[in-house]
Amino acid sequence: MDDDILQLDSVTKVYGRTRAVDGSSLRIRRGEVFTLLGPSGCGKTTTLRMVAGLERLDGGRIVYKGQTVADPAKRLFVPPHKRNMGMVFQSYAIWPHMTVMENVAFPLRLRGLKGSEVRERVGKVLELVGMSAMIDRPAPLLSGGQQQRVAICRAVVYEPDLLLLDEPFSNLDAKLRNQMRVEVKLLQRRLGITVLFVTHDQIEALTLSDRIAVMSEGHVEQVGSPAEMYDNPATPFVRDFLGQTVVLKGRLAPGSDGRVGFSMADGEAKGTVIYSKKHSLKEVNEGAEAFLSIRPEDIVVRQVQDQVQGENVLPGKIEALLFVGDRYEARVLLPDGASILLHLNRTGGWKEDQPVQLVMSAERTQVWPG
């Protein structure tokens, strides 16, 4: 498509007997933040390095700005310095013997720019991240967050068409990570640059991305917007990896009005039935083992005296209650003996051993094959 800046077709990378990336295909659009998300060893960084030209493909091809830059079948490989991509490494790779000015100016000098033009372009990009006053500061005197800003400036100062970010926040403390996520998003909007971002952190992926590709064992499990991925996971891996999920085990039960019934054992003959309108079942076979999933924030917890009536009400009991400041974390025991972790508001007057009712909307649940 015309709006695709980067195209990966059945890209494969093999190390010995390990297929680090196994036939992955992706499309990255101009001007978006596209994130490769997954656990360690899933192939996301290897994919990024193949895009950058730091790793050679063993199969498939990469097309960048309409031109093929890697295709082993045709013995085609465009080296990194000819791809016009910027990259920020996990370690930042700031040169300690240089000042901020010298670090950021380095790629410009490699391209033959000199004098006032270099200082003008460096000054503009440092201003975007609030570091104009530090232009002559030696690199060893920079904090972790300042080093990261310098690394980003160095990667965008020569106006690349694509910015590659490899776990750029992993070396920062939690407060600074939150701050830098906002700064990177604002910088990307100001520059209008396309970003390919690699992370294992789901919060980073959800807050920064226009679209996300979740990877597992070298494969792309699902691609979509953060909301699509969170609300409608396509596979159990995506469901369990992205965000917190309550997963209950039971059996399929008779449904009505096009809904799927899910039966939880509760010591009674027929159990408690929860109905779902969203499901990932190809066939609905009554009595078959199945799993029900729902996000914790979509479960409304009521005290028993509230007398909740209607469908999709599951009884439970608070086993343990932990006060964490803005809320309680409660471990709730279910009728079948399983326990789930839920968040409760701090004003509810909750107590341990207190019976509760869990209200689950059919619109917010999914039923999966057992």
JOUR-V968302 format. One line per field, one symbol per residue. ss: DSSP state (H for helix, E for strand, - for the rest). A space follows every 50 residues. Layout:
ss->???
This chain:
ss->---EEEEEEEEEEEE--EEEEEEEEEEEE---EEEEE------HHHHHHH HH------EEEEEE--EEEEEHHH-EE--HHH--EEEE----------EH HHHHHHHHHH----HHHHHHHHHHHHHH---HHH---EHHH--HHHHHHH HHHHHH-----EEEEE-------HHHHHHHHHHHHHHHHHH--EEEEEE- -HHHHHHH--EEEEEE--EEEEEE-HHHHHH----HHHHHH----EEEEE EEE------EEEEE-------EEEEE-EE---------EEEEEE-HHHEE EEEHHH------EEEEEEEEEEE---EEEEEEEE----EEEEEEE----- ----EEEEEE-HHH-EEEE-
